[in-house]
Amino acid sequence: MLKERIEFLSKRKQISRKDLVEGLVTQAHFANILADRYPLPEDLAEAIASRLAVKPSYLLHAADQSEETLERAEAIFAQLSMPASVIPEDTVHALEDRDDALTVELTTALMKAVYYQQLNDAAAHEYIHTSYLNYYLEKYGRPDDVDLPRPLAKALLYYKVQYYRSKLAYVDVLTHATRLSELALPGSEFWLSVQNIKMEANIQVKQFEEAKQVFELTMRHVYDQRLFHRLSGLYVAYSGYCFAMGLVQEALSALTMAEANLVYAGNQGDLVTAIANNRIVMLTMTGELDKAQTEIERFETLLMQEPEETQQAMKPLICVYRCEVALGRKHWGMLAQSVDQLLTCAITEDQQMSGTFYQSHLALAHGNREAFMERALACLPYFESTQHAMRLELLYEGLAVVSEDQRRYKEAAMYYKKLVYLLRKK
């Protein structure tokens, strides 16, 4: 770990290894020190630290993996592995960005990155990567290839899980979540959280039997340990399993059970949002648009009781719900109004691309084929990268029909071929 830290500091100071050790020690001997063949002498550490503008202890203790160090790293991991909504912002800001022990420092940076990602704080997330994390992710980014201290290994795996979840890359989510669950204490709060993620990933990659097994195993733990505050989250995950299996009524019943058990939950706000989201999406996808509209209005009423900051954060999601219902009803005026609202408050790339998607279908509905092609092609690469089947089905169909009408038969054939392939996968 000393080698990685010195290389990071040298890169930041734009100083070569030759210049770093000039007049102090031979490059060959220094290479042996960095390879852990010889210890780093204190006088050499002091001289190099001066050239790198850090304290000598920042080099001397870089590889420290004492019991006290591992306990500190474990405590930071435990603090920041909870849902971001229940972590006080002051707690995160109070954590020092720099620590003599790289295990503690890197664990802190990884967990802060996860926290910023969950809050959609793009500026903070980008800064921590460009100023620090990108270098270490290049060195330690494959947790199966390096031997890391346990708390740091957990932080890296958890970071990877959340990163791949954000990219909807659920094969990778499942791989890293499975390894992460092996490092977590069975039955612990964090282990239960990872089980929920594994279940979600199994559903997304269509491993339905495995998803059911994870649910049943986790439910046994919850009842055996009387961890009833976990019931709502489990039922939300189970609703996704039921819906993926085509068991719509069972999925909606699971959401009702999740709602009934909210009284035990500590993070009710997150769960209320998840329950409302699943119910609205399910009703919209099954064509129950009047019921979906009622749920949207109910959700908005609940949000009015939340702080203004929360209401603003949820506004783009509400707009997406309204757009979906308007598109399903072919209420173009309502869709146009909802799209305008969405594009003024969109936070994430997914929300922005959704706005472009709705604009494309508005253009198609009004016979403006050029505008449709422009906007459809603008959002198509994003939805192909996220494998959003519902969006892609409508885009491929529209692009194929318009291309055919414009006598661009080769392109029309390509989009029809993609549409057929997509439908076969369903």
N, C-alpha and C positions, 0 to 999 in steps of 0.2 A: 504493500500500500504506500510505502514511502516513495517508490518509483513513480507511481501514478500521480501522487501529490506534487512531487518536484517537477514532473513533466507538465502538469497543469499550470503551476506557477511560472515555469519558464516560458510557456506559450503565452501566458497573460502578460508577462514582462518583455516578451519578444527577445529573449536571450538564449543563445545556443548553449548546448552542454559544454562545448569547448570553452566558451567565454565564462560560463558559470564556475568552472573549476580551475580556470587559468591561474597559475601560481599557487594553487592550494594542494592539488593532488593530481595524479595522472588520470586520464580518462579511463584507462583500463581498470585501475583500482576502484575508481568511482562506479564503474559498471558492476564490479563485484559487490560493492556496498548495496547498490540498488537491487541486485539479484539476491540479497540477503545472505551472501557468503561471508561478509564481514559486517560487524556493527558500525553504525555511524558515530564517530568520535564527537564529543561535545564541542571541541574547538573548531572542528570542520563544520559542524552544524551551525555554529554561531557565525562563521564567515559566510557560508552559503546563504543562511537566513538573511544576513545583512544585504546581500546582493539581490535577494528576492523580495526584500522589504516585508519580512514577516518575523515573528519571534522564533528563537531557536527551538522552543518547545513544540512549535507547530510542525517541525520536522522530526524532532526526537521522539515524539509520541504519536506520529502519524499512524503507525501500525499497531498501536496499543489495543489489545483485546482482553484486557483484564476483566475480572468478574464485575467490578464496579462500572467499567465502560459498557459492557454488554447490558447490564441492568439499566443504565441510562438510555441506551438505544432502544431497549425493549419498552421502557416507559413512554418514550416519544412515539413509538409505533402504536402502542395501546391508546394513547391520547388522540392520535390523528386517524386511526382506522375506523372511528365511528362515523356515521353520516355527517356530512359537513354542516347540515342545518342545526345540529345539536352541539357543535363545537364553537365556543365563544371566540370571536375574532381576536380578542385580546390574548387568548391562549396561544394562538398561532403566531401573532406578532412578538410575543414574549420569548419565543424560542430563538436562541442565537443561531445565526446562519453559519458561523464559523466555530469550529471546535478542534482542539489539538488532535483528537482521535478521529480519523477519517470515517470509521464505522458510525460514530454518532453524527458527524456532519452530513454524510451522504444519506443516512437514514432520514434525517430531518428534511433535507432537500427533496427527496423522493416523496415523502408524505405531504409536504407543503404543496408540491406540484399536483398531487391527487386532490388536495383540498381546493386549490384554485380551479382545477378542472371541473369539480362538482359545482362550484359556485359560478361557473361560466365567466370567470375573471380572466379574459384572454390576455390582457396586458401583463398581469402578474405571472401568468402561466408562461408566456413567451419570454419574459425577462429572466425567470429562474433557469430556463433552458439555455438561452443564449449566453448568459453570464456564468453559468456553472454546469448545469446537468448534462448538456450535450456532450461535453468531453468525457465525463465518467460513464455515460450510457454507451459510448463507443467502446470503452474499455471493459465494462461489466454488463453490457446490454443483453448478453445471453446467459441467464442465471444457471443454465444447465452446464455451461462450459467452465465456470469458475467456482472455486471453493470460497464462499463468503461466510462470515459470522452469521449465526442464525437470525438475529433481528434484522440485519441488513439484507439477507437473502429474502426474508419475508417482505420487507419494504419494496424490494425490487420486483418480486413476483406480483405484489399487490398493485404496484405502479403499472406493470405490464397488463394485468387483468383489466384495470380501468382504462388504460390506453386503448386496448383492443375492443373493449365494449363501446367506446366512443366512436370507433371506426366500424362497428358492427361486424368485426372479424371474429365470429364466435368459435371457430375451430381453435384459434389461438387462445381465446378466452378460456375455453374448456381445458386446454393443455396446461396453462399456467395456474388456473384455479384448482385443478386436481393436485398439482405439486404443492400449491399453497395450503390446501386442506391437510396435507400430510405433515406440514410443519406446525399447524395449529393444534391446540389442546382439544381433543374431542369433547364435545358438549359445551365448550366455552362460547361466549357471546360472539367472538370473532369467527370461530369455526362454524357457527350457525349462519352467520352472514355469508360465508364462503359457500355453504351448502345451497343457499338461495341462488347465488350466482351460478353455481354448477347446474342447478335445475334450469335456470333461464337459458344457459348455453346449450344444454342437452336438447331443449325444446327447439331452439333456433337451428340446430344442425340435424333436427329430425330424429334424434335418438330418444324416442318417446318412452321406451321401456326403461332406459337408464334414468330418465327424468322422474318416472314414477317411483323407482327404487330410492332415489335420493329423497323424494318427498316423504316416503314412508319411513325411511331411516331417521330423517330429521324430526318428523312428527313424534316418533317414539321417544327420542331424546327430550323433546319439549314436554311431553306428558310425564315421562319418568322423573324429570328434574323440576317439574311444575313451573316451567318457564313460560307462563301463559302470555306474557308480554310479546312473545314471538309469534303467537297464533295468527294475528292479522297479516303479518308479512308472509307467512307460509301459505295462507289461503290466497293471497294475491298471486304468488308464484304458481300455486296449483290451478288457479283460474286460467293462467296462460297455457298450462298443459292441457286442460280440458278443451279450451278453444282450439288449440292446434290439432287436437284429435277430432274436431268437429262436434264436440259435445257442448253446444252453445248454452243450453239451459243449465247444465251442470256448472259451466264456467260462470254464469251469472249468479247461480246459487252460492258458489265459492266466494264471490265478491260480497254477497250478502252476509256470509259467515265472517268474512274479514271485517266488515263494518260492525257487526255485532260484537266482535272481540276488541274493538278499538279502546274500550274502557280500560283494558290491561296495558295498552301500549304506552311507551314513553315518548316516542317521536310521532305523535298523532298527525302532525301537519304533513309529513312526507307520505304517510300511509293514506291519508284522505286523498291526497293528490293522485297517488298510484291507483287507488280504487276507482276514483272518478275517471281517470284516464282510460283504464281498462274497460270500464263499463261503456263509456262514450265510443271508444274505438270499436268494441264488439257490436254495439247496436248499429253504428254507422255501416260497418262492413256487412252486416246481415240485412241491411235495408230497412231497419226499424228507425227511420229518420225522425219521426215524431217523438219517439221515446228518447232518441239521442239528443234532440233539441231540448227536451225537458230536463235531461241530465246536465246539459251545458248550462242552462239557466240556474239549476240547483247549485252547480259548482260555483258559478259566479256569485251567488248569494253567500255561499260559505266563504269565498275569498274576501268579501266585503268586511268580514270580521277580522281579517289579517292586517298587519302593518302595510303602509303604502308601498314600501320597498318590495314586499312579497307580491302585492297586487300587480306592480309594474313588471316584475320578473315573470309572472304567469300570463300576462296579457298576450304575448305572441302565441302561446299554446291555445288560449281561448280562440284567437283569431283563426288558427289552423282548424280547430274543431268546426267553427262556423263555416269556413270555406268548404270543408268536406261535406257537410250537410247541404250547403247551397249547390255544390257540384252534383251531388246525388239527386237533388230535386230538379236540377237544371234551372234554378232560379238565378239567371245571369245578373240581374240587377243587384241582388243580395251578395252574389259572389264578387262582383266588382267592388262593392263597398267594403266587404270583408278583406279582400286582397289589398286594397289601399291601406287599410288599418294595419294589416300584417307587415307590409313593407316599411311602414314608418316606425315599427317597434321591434322588428326582427333582430335577434341577438346572435343566434348561431347560424352557421353555414346551411344547416338543414332547413331552418326556417326561411332563410333567404331564397334557397333553391325551391322550396315549396311555393313561395310567392311567385317565382318565375314560372313554375309548373302551372299554377292556376291562371296566370296571365296568358299562357299559351292556349289554354282551353277556352278562355274568354274570347281570344282572337279567332279561334276556330269556329266557335258558336256564332260569331258575327260575320263569318265569311272572309276574314282577313287572313288569307293563307300565308302571305309573306311574313306577317308578324308572328303567326303561329310557328312557322319553320324556324324563325330566328330565336324565339324564346324556348321552343322545344329542344333545339340543338344546344342552347346555352346551358340547360339543366340536365340534359341526357347523360353526359359523362359522370356527373355527380351521382345520379341515381343508379347508374351502372356500377360505379365503384362501391356503392353501399348495398347493391343487389336488392333494391326496393321493388319487389315484384308488382305491387299494385300500381305504383307510378309508371313503371316500365311498360306494363300491359297497355295502358292508355296512350303512352307516348309512342310506342311502336305502331299501334293501330293507326293513330292519327298521322304519323309520319309516312306510313305505307300508303294510306289513302290519298294524302295530299301529293306525295311523290308520283303516284300513278296518274292522278288527274293532271299533273304537270308534264306527263309523258317522260318522266325520269324512271323508266322501268327497271333499270338495274338497281337503283337505290330502293325502289318499292319492293323488289324481290328480296333484297337484303333485310329490310325491316319486317317483311312477312315471315322470313325464315327465323329471325330472332324472336318474333312473337310466337311462332309455333313451338320453338325450343323452350320458351318460357312457360307456355301452357302445358307442355309435356312434363316439365319439372314439377308443376303443381299437382 
